[in-house]
Amino acid sequence: MKVYMKDRDWPPEYRAVLDELAGIRDPVTGGDILDSGVIAGLEVNGDTLKIWLNFESHAEYNITGASAIAYSRIIGDIMERFALVRFQNVYVYDLRNNVVGVFENRKGYTIEDISSEGM
């Protein structure tokens, strides 16, 4: 995992992912998830993307006022932008390395297989 730092010199494959992540809004702050500090780290390896979010997914955290719904929406937005569209495998983790979102294209589908434009 590469820890996310705004001013880091990122390889092109990471830069493309970061540019796309910058388009995802944080429902709590209204800013993008990079500037809001939601992204803790990422790893781009061929057809696999792994993203770590800056939160812990346990009940005590949610009770203290963190918005589980906001993180759920962010995870959904990440999956929508990257799963099958750009990567065959997408994993989203919390800070404890728990998987909070997963997409694995085990059957080899393509974006054309699920696109509504062909219907």
PLY file of the C-alpha trace (Angstrom):
ply
format ascii 1.0
element vertex 119
property float x
property float y
property float z
element edge 118
property int vertex1
property int vertex2
end_header
0.00 0.00 0.00
1.15 3.51 -0.78
0.04 6.00 1.83
-1.94 8.79 0.21
-0.19 12.16 0.33
-1.44 14.95 -1.89
1.98 16.22 -2.97
3.53 12.80 -3.59
4.96 12.09 -7.04
2.59 9.35 -8.24
3.24 6.87 -11.09
0.85 7.27 -14.07
-1.34 4.29 -13.15
-1.88 5.76 -9.69
-2.41 9.27 -11.05
-5.28 8.00 -13.26
-6.97 6.44 -10.22
-6.43 9.55 -8.09
-7.88 11.78 -10.81
-11.01 9.61 -10.80
-11.18 9.56 -6.98
-11.06 13.37 -6.99
-14.49 13.25 -8.67
-16.09 11.41 -5.75
-17.75 13.70 -3.23
-17.67 13.21 0.52
-21.32 13.51 1.59
-20.28 14.86 4.98
-17.95 17.69 3.91
-19.14 18.24 0.34
-15.53 18.21 -0.86
-13.83 15.47 -2.81
-12.70 12.40 -0.88
-9.01 13.17 -1.41
-9.16 16.66 0.10
-11.53 15.45 2.84
-8.95 12.95 4.08
-11.10 9.89 3.39
-8.40 8.07 1.39
-5.63 6.63 3.58
-3.81 4.64 0.91
-4.05 2.74 -2.33
-2.40 0.05 -4.39
-2.65 -0.40 -8.15
-1.37 -3.74 -9.40
-2.35 -4.74 -12.94
-6.08 -5.47 -12.98
-6.44 -5.08 -9.19
-7.16 -1.92 -7.21
-7.00 -1.74 -3.42
-8.08 1.34 -1.51
-7.85 1.98 2.23
-10.33 4.41 3.76
-9.51 6.54 6.76
-12.07 5.00 9.14
-12.57 1.94 11.31
-15.60 -0.25 10.73
-16.71 -1.28 14.18
-19.81 -0.50 16.19
-18.15 1.79 18.75
-16.95 4.08 15.96
-20.42 4.40 14.47
-22.02 5.07 17.88
-19.66 7.99 18.53
-21.08 9.94 15.62
-19.24 8.82 12.48
-21.51 8.45 9.51
-21.69 4.85 8.34
-24.07 5.91 5.58
-21.53 8.40 4.20
-18.84 5.72 4.02
-21.29 3.29 2.44
-22.02 5.82 -0.29
-18.30 6.45 -0.86
-17.63 2.71 -1.14
-20.49 2.42 -3.63
-19.12 5.32 -5.68
-15.65 3.73 -5.74
-17.12 0.44 -6.95
-19.21 2.17 -9.61
-16.21 4.01 -11.05
-13.66 1.21 -10.95
-15.21 -2.28 -10.70
-15.28 -3.89 -14.14
-14.99 -0.46 -15.76
-11.24 -0.14 -15.07
-10.27 -3.08 -12.85
-11.27 -6.72 -12.67
-10.79 -6.79 -8.89
-11.51 -3.93 -6.48
-11.04 -4.14 -2.73
-11.86 -1.40 -0.23
-10.49 -1.67 3.31
-10.85 0.23 6.55
-7.86 1.23 8.71
-7.91 -2.12 10.50
-7.45 -3.85 7.13
-11.02 -5.20 7.22
-12.58 -5.59 3.79
-15.57 -3.23 3.58
-16.16 -3.55 -0.17
-15.14 -6.18 -2.70
-15.62 -6.88 -6.40
-13.98 -9.87 -8.03
-14.70 -10.59 -11.69
-14.34 -14.37 -11.46
-16.44 -15.09 -14.54
-14.59 -12.75 -16.89
-17.44 -10.37 -17.64
-16.79 -7.22 -19.65
-18.43 -3.82 -19.32
-20.34 -4.58 -22.53
-21.96 -7.57 -20.83
-23.71 -5.32 -18.33
-24.06 -2.10 -20.32
-27.65 -0.96 -20.85
-26.67 0.80 -24.09
-26.67 -2.51 -26.00
-30.23 -3.36 -24.92
0 1
1 2
2 3
3 4
4 5
5 6
6 7
7 8
8 9
9 10
10 11
11 12
12 13
13 14
14 15
15 16
16 17
17 18
18 19
19 20
20 21
21 22
22 23
23 24
24 25
25 26
26 27
27 28
28 29
29 30
30 31
31 32
32 33
33 34
34 35
35 36
36 37
37 38
38 39
39 40
40 41
41 42
42 43
43 44
44 45
45 46
46 47
47 48
48 49
49 50
50 51
51 52
52 53
53 54
54 55
55 56
56 57
57 58
58 59
59 60
60 61
61 62
62 63
63 64
64 65
65 66
66 67
67 68
68 69
69 70
70 71
71 72
72 73
73 74
74 75
75 76
76 77
77 78
78 79
79 80
80 81
81 82
82 83
83 84
84 85
85 86
86 87
87 88
88 89
89 90
90 91
91 92
92 93
93 94
94 95
95 96
96 97
97 98
98 99
99 100
100 101
101 102
102 103
103 104
104 105
105 106
106 107
107 108
108 109
109 110
110 111
111 112
112 113
113 114
114 115
115 116
116 117
117 118
